[in-house]
Amino acid sequence: MKALLISCSPRKGNSETIVNKMSEILKKQNAKIETEIILLRKKKIERCIGCLEFCNKKLACYKKDDVANIFEK
């Protein structure tokens, strides 16, 4: 089983502390649980400009940022 934990805070603070603690608890509860933490503050994420013509036809975004990699997880 896998658990994906995402911290959306732009700062290193309480949200990140909670995510790290959750990862520790999950690992202690069940050694078979694989956890991964994604810190959005460390990812390159560009703002959506609402180009629905491209997105609807290609079913993807033309911007080359980290969002596609995050969606794959």
Secondary structure, 3 states (H helix, E strand, C coil): CEEEEEECCCCCCHHHHHHHHHHHHHHHHCCCCEEEEEEHHHCCCCCCCCCHHHHHHHCCCCCCCCHHHHHHC
